[in-house]
Every structure is written in C-alpha cells, then in structure tokens.
Amino acid sequence: MPEFDQVRPLRWQGDRLELLDQRLLPEREHWICCRDHRAVAQAIHDMVVRGAPAIGVTAAYGVVLAAMEQPEPESLRTGLLQPALDLLAAARPTAVNLHWAVTRMRDCLEGGGNSVDRLLQEADLIHDEDLAANRRMGELGAALLEPGTRVLTHCNTGSLATSGFGTALGVIREAWRQQRISEIYAGETRPWLQGARLTAWELGRDGLPVTLVADGATALLMSSGLVDWVIVGADRIAANGDVANKVGTYSLALHARSHGARFMVVAPASTVDMTLADGGAIPIEHRDGDELLSIGGQRIAAAGARAWNPVFDVTPARLVDALVTERGVLDQPDAAAMDTLFGQVVAGRDEHGD
C-alpha cells in the first residue's frame, strides 16, 4: 500500500546543506543552499526550516559545515567549534531538539569524532533515527484510532517538520493508510499559516484529502461533534508531561476536553526535557510583532496597532489523553509515568544511549 510520504525538507549535498524554503510554500518550491554554519543558523532563525525535529537535524549538519570551515578539518577540537555550537544552539529557544542535536554533535566530537567524516556520520545517523522514530510513532498512534475517526491537527507536523513522514501528521498518514480515518481537518495556524500553507500542501501532494478550518472555528467544529481526536506535535515536553507546542494548541486541548474529543501529542523522545519540572519552566519564544500585523509582507492591521506574538503555548498534562513517542504510548501522562519511560532523558542527552 502507498506510504503517502513524498516530501523532504532538507538534503545534504556533499559540501553543502540544501533547505526547502518553507516561507515560500505553497506558491513556490525553492531550495536554499547553506555552505557554512552561519547560514544554517540564520535559516533556522528565519524559519526557512521549522519544526522541532527538522531544526535538530538541520543544526547537526550545521556542525558538519562548521567543521569543514576549519583550517585543519581532520584535526578538530571542541574549543575550535564552540562558537559555532553556541550560535546554532541559540538560533531558536523553545525547541529542545535543537539543543539536543547540537549537544549530541559536541559529544561525538569529544568522544573522538574529531574529523569531518565522523561528524557527518553522526549527523546522518540523527537524520535516519528521526525518520525511523517517526514511522514507529505513526504505527503506535494509528493503533489508538478506531475506523471512521475524524481528526483535527494544528500547525505542521509532517515531513516538512522532520526528516520525513512526520510526528502527528505521521500518525495521520499511517492511520489513513490503514483506513482508520474518514476526515482530516487542519487549523490554519496564524500568524505563519503553517496549517493552511504547509499541512494542506503536504497532504495534497500525498493525495490525502484535507479540510481547512479557521483557528477561531475549531471550537464550533468540535461542539458540532465532527472531531474524535485532536492530534498535535510538540517542541518541548516537561518532566510532568506538560507540552509546549505551536500557540493555539492549549486552546484546542481545552475545547477537546469540553466537547468530548480526545487529545494526542506525538513527539520523539528527543523532545522530552526531564530537567524541567513542569511547563512553567519552558522558555517561550516571542517573535517580531510584524509577523502578526502583516501577511506576506503586506500590513493588514490598522496603523498604530501593536502585537503580542508568542510562538508557543503550554498545554497542561491533565489535558493530554495520549502521549506517543517511539518508546511507547503514555495514557494521561503524569510525572510518575514520565519518569518511568524517560527517567534517563535530559535536555540534550539520553543516558540510555537510545
């Protein structure tokens, strides 16, 4: 049967990293060439590439480029690359996968991977592991859905946000393949419109039907009994199961609880940050207000209006019915369940070596 998985957001080309510019989709498919780590950090900051897992993979290749820039790239030391590691890690603050990937590349370097070839092997491994994790999460999440399920998703959590296949959208892809889903709704996701521009584009490319819903209409959609599961991704998950994700996720969780829909979070173990006790400690990125006041560079708000533009919000664990990772599924996650499954995972490091 088809896998419904045709899109990839990045590709390594031997001496450069190419990124599909997600700011231009769906009107134009344009690849940006990054030949040094500074270009990679800028691309992450500017949202050429976005989505927590894809950001992490991109940063890993950014470390490879930083190594290639050294005068003696086959005799590397951590100190030489530390400024590049710091720049990449700071490109966006909320997605813990970014810090996780940069730390893993640093650990590789300190563990004897002091050559470009070894660092490239590690970056390729991070890429391949993410894709394998996504496929595993797709299987686990799809198994929770009964045939005929109607789903609502938010932002973009598909191939564009990962190495491929996706997290929440990977569950939807796999459940559609298994004929468990009858309707797919996607919220538009203001202000960057990732749902309208990216999720709808991905699903269309793969031949899956999608119905777009204005963010403000999702409560009505659920109150009308048209949604069985809300399925979203995550950018960071605290030790008690609180979830930071694209702003608007918290509202969807509240609406789902009010109207009898179930709420699923799908994210790899690298998104879990067991150093943070709860979601109140998760740093929330705020971006330029012009992103909210304008669309496509054209101002839409009245002159003089200001904007409050948080990129993420935090959904309390009590509103999460299922947390799906490649390690397994937690029903109604709490601190005890999180410790059992992720007790050895901290920000940027997995003591199990998984």
C-alpha positions, 0 to 999 in steps of 0.5 A: 500500500502507498506510504503517502510520504513524498516530501523532504525538507532538507538534503545534504549535498556533499559540501553543502546543506540544501533547505526547502524554503518553507516561507515560500510554500505553497506558491513556490518550491525553492531550495536554499543552499547553506555552505557554512554554519552561519547560514544554517543558523540564520535559516533556522532563525528565519524559519526557512526550516521549522519544526522541532525535529527538522531544526535538530537535524538541520543544526547537526549538519550545521556542525558538519559545515562548521567543521569543514570551515576549519583550517585543519578539518581532520584535526578538530577540537571542541574549543575550535567549534564552540562558537559555532555550537553556541550560535546554532544552539541559540538560533531558536529557544523553545525547541529542545531538539535543537539543543539536543542535536547540537549537544549530541554533535559536541559529544561525538566530537569529544568522544573522538569524532574529531574529523569531518567524516565522523561528524557527518556520520553522526549527523546522518545517523540523527537524520535516519533515527528521526525518520525511523522514530517517526514511522514507529510513532505513526504505527503506535498512534494509528493503533489508538484510532478506531475506523471512521475517526475524524481528526483535527491537527494544528500547525505542521507536523509532517515531513516538512517538520522532520526528516520525513513522514512526520510526528502527528501528521505521521500518525495521520498518514499511517492511520489513513493508510490503514483506513482508520480515518474518514476526515482530516481537518487542519487549523490554519495556524496564524500568524505563519499559516503553517496549517493552511500553507504547509499541512494542506500542501503536504497532504495534497501532494500525498493525495490525502484529502484535507479540510481547512478550518479557521483557528477561531472555528475549531471550537464550533467544529468540535461542539458540532461533534465532527472531531474524535481526536485532536492530534498535535506535535510538540517542541518541548515536553516537561518532566510532568508531561506538560507540552509546549507546542505551536500557540493555539494548541492549549486552546484546542486541548481545552475545547477537546476536553469540553466537547468530548474529543480526545487529545494526542501529542506525538513527539520523539523522545528527543523532545522530552526535557526531564530537567524541567519540572513542569511547563512553567519552566519552558522558555517561550519564544516571542517573535517580531510583532510584524509577523502578526500585523502583516501577511506576506509582507503586506500590513493588514492591521490598522496603523498604530496597532501593536502585537503580542506574538508568542510562538508557543503555548503550554498545554497542561498534562491533565489535558493530554489523553495520549502521549506517543513517542517511539518508546511507547504510548503514555495514557494521561501522562503524569510525572510518575509515568514520565519518569518511568519511560524517560527517567534517563532523558535530559535536555540534550542527552539520553543516558540510555544511549537510545 
